[in-house]
Amino acid sequence: MKRLILLTLLLHSVAYADDSGTDAILSYPYEEQTSPDNNEGDLIDVQKVSYIRNKKASFCTRPAEMVDTIVVHHSETPSTSTPQDINAFHLNRGSAADPWYMIAYSFVINSPYAGNTLPTPKASEGRPFEIVGAHAGSNIFIPMDAVQSALWDSKKILCGKENETPKYDPTLVKNKKIKANVTTIGIVINGNYSPYYIKGQPRNLNGYKAGEKRDPTESTMDMVARLSCQLQKKYPRIKTLSYHDQYHRTSCPGTFKELKNMERIQKKAKEYGCDFSLLSKRY
């Protein structure tokens, strides 16, 4: 039987505990401030967001040099959902055996849809860059380059729970391939771009209904390109653009063709001084 309890952290939050003893966040306020990491000359300002984290969940940390690929997603949520809402959905999504620590992606783009009057897109931080994400498929293994292999061999990637001593986890690598989440960074566009999945009654996904299908605006595509370019300027090893369906069979990031082939984002990023290759395979 579920019972409501009050969690008091930095903000008041509503949660429940089920019979397994696992706390699940229902909803809570959204808090943001301009990130202090923004520098003069940045292509965009990235907002810093306060997130509740599941302290019962394990997570892994990695050196920035491990990351060489961006993976683009759509949230499939209504356009009015916030990064905090997505975090709540993801805290609920993990099973009792393998709960999620926090929001799966490292960056969230809150964007208007084509044809409406929502504000200009803005980017927000999600899961910290140094924490391995949960967005590219938990059992997808991909090849490592020489730099990544050396970092792995030096046991620079450590896993554990908060307030525990982090440990080396050999299960992240199999047959000299590493889990895709370790070497990728996730950018999610807030909204739903999969019309075939919401005809009639919108499906219920992880406890929430999908938002109405629209196409992203030009300013949204530009925001993805600028954020990608800014990441490449800060982390020069990031040189590849990809999308979720290339790692895990899914409709994500939707059926809007420019989100499937990445060429428009690649072209826009080049206008800002960045060169990206496009991942050409599906794992």
N, C-alpha and C positions, 0 to 999 in steps of 0.2 A: 504494500500500500504506500502510495506516495504521500509525503507530508511536506507542507511548506515550511521553510525555515528562512530566517533572515541572516544574510551574510553582511558583515560590516567590514569593508576594506577601506580603501581611499574614498570609495563611493558606496552608497547603499545599493545592494543588489538583491534580486529575488532568485532563489534557487530551490531545488527539491532534492531529497535523497530517496532513492528507490530501495527496494528490499535487498539489493546487493551491496548497499552502503556507498555506492558511487554518487557523488554530488553532480548535478547537471544544472548548468546555468540556464535560466529562462529568459530574462531580459534585464537590462540595466542602462543607466544613462550613458550618453556618448560625451567624451571629454577630449578636447584636442587643443594643441597650441603649436605655434610655429616652431619647427625643429631648430635647435641651436646649432645643428651640424651644417646648415645651409651657409654657403659662402658666396661672396660677391662674384658675379660672373657665372653662377650656376644657371643652367637652362630652365630649371623649375625650382620652386620651393616645395620641399616635402614636409608635410605636417607630421608632427610626432603625436602619437595616440597612446593613451593609457589603456592597457588591456588586463583583464583578469586572466590568470593562468591556472591551469590544473596542476597543483603541486603533487598530485598522485601519479602524474604521467612522467615518463622518461623523455629525454630529448638529447640530441647530440650537438656538439659544437665543432666547428671546422675552421681552418685558416682560410682567409679570403682567396688565396691563390688556388684553392680547390675549384672555385666556380668559374666556368667558362661559357655557360649557355643560359639564355633567358627563355623561360617558358611562359607563354601568354594564355590566360584563362578568361572565362566569363563567370560571374558569380551565380547566374541563373536566378538571382533574387530580384525583387522589384527595385526600381531605380532609387526609391526613397530609403532603402536600407543603408545602414552606416557600417564602417569597419567594425565597430563594436557588435553590431548585429551578426555579421559574418563570423566574428570570433565566437559568439554565443552558439551559433549553429555548429561550429566545428568542435566546440567543447562537448556538445551533445552527441556528435557523430561518432566519436571513438567508442569502441566497445569497452566493457568493463575489463577485459583482458588486455586491451591495447588502447587506452584512452589517448586523446590528443592533448598536447601540452597547451596549445593556443592556436590562433588563426594559422592556417596552413601556408599562406603566401607571405612574401616579404614586402610587397607593395600593393596598395589598393588604389585604383583610379575611380573616383566617384564622378560619373559623367552624365551629361544630358543625352537623351535620345534624339534622333532626327525628328524634327517637327514639333518639338515642345519647347518650353521656355525655362527649363531648369538652368541653374547657374553654370558658369564656365567650369570645365573639368578641373579637379584638383587631385593631387597625389598625396597619399598618406602612407606612413610606415606601417608595416604589419609585423610579422615575426622578424626579430632582429637578424641582420644579414649573417652574422656569425653562427646563428642557430640553424641547423639543417631543417629544411622545410618538409611539408607533408602533402605535396601537390602533384608529383610526377609519377605516382604509382609506387606503392611500398615494396613491390617485388620485381621491379624492372632494373636489370643490371646492364650497364653500358661500359664500353672500353675506357680505360684511363690512359692519359698521355704520360710522358716521362716525369713531368712536374708532379702530377697527381699521384703517380706511383711512389715517388720519393717521399712525399708527404705522408702517404699511407704507411709506408715502411717505417717511417720515423715515429709512428703512433701519435700523430698530431690531432687525430679525430677521436674525441672522447665522449662517452655517453653516461647518463645517469639521471637522477632526480635532484630537485632542489635540496640543498643541505646534505647531499651525499657526495662522497669522493667520486669524481668521474672516472670511468674505466674505459679501456680499450675494448671495442666490440668487434670480434672477428667476423660476425655474420653480415657485416656491411659489404663484404667482398666475397665473390664466388667465382672461381675459375679466372682469376685475375681481372674480373670486371667488378665495378662498384655500383651501389644503388644510385639510381639517377637523381634522387633528391639531394645527394651529397654534393654533386657537381653542377647543380642548376639553381636558378633563382626564379621564384614565381611572381609574376605580375598579374593581378586579376582586375578586369574591367567590370565594374558594378553594373549589372543588367543581364538581360536574357536575350540571346541571339539564336535560339533554337526553336523555330516555329512549329516543327513537326512533333515536338514533345509536349506542346501545350494546347493542341486543338481541343475544343470542347472544355472539359473540366481540367484546369491546370493540375499537373501531377504534384503530389506532395513529396518533396525532397528533403530528407533530414529534418522533417518537422515544419517546413514552411512551403508555401505555394510559390511556384515559379512566377516571375513577373511577366508582364505582357511583352511579346516579342516585338522589338523595333531594331532598326539599324543604328550603329554608332555614328555620331557626327564626325565631320572632318576634324573638329577640334579635339575629339577623343582620340582619333588615330594619331594626331600630332602629339598629344600628351604621351602616348605610349612610346612614340619615337624619341621624344625629348628625354623621357625618363630612361629609356634604354641607352641613349647616347651618354647621358650623365653618368650612368653606372659604368659604361665602358671607359670614360675619362678617369673615373676614380679607381676602377679595377680593370686595367688594360687587358687582362687575360679573357675577359668576356667578349667573345667575338662571334657568337652564333645566336640566331633567333629561331625559336621553335614554338610549337603550340601543343596543348595538352594531349590531343588525339594521337600525336606521334609517339606517345609513351604508353598510353592506356586507352583502350577502345571506348570512346565516349563521344558525345556530340560536342563537347567543349573544345574550342571556345565559340561554338555555334556554326551556323551555315552562311554567315556573311563572308563572301569569298575572300575579301582582303584580310580577314582574320585567319583564314585557312592557308593562304600562301605567303603571307608576311611581306610580300613585295612592296606594298605601299609603305609599310612601316620602315622597311629597309631603305627605300628611296628617301623618305623624309629624314631618317637618321643621317644619311649621307649629306643632306643639306646643312646639317648641324656639325659636320666635320667628323662623322664616325662611319667606319666601314664594318658591316656585318655580313657574314655568310648566312645562308638559310639551311637549316637541317633538311636534308633531302630524303631521309629514311624514316621508317616507322619501326620502333622496337617491338 
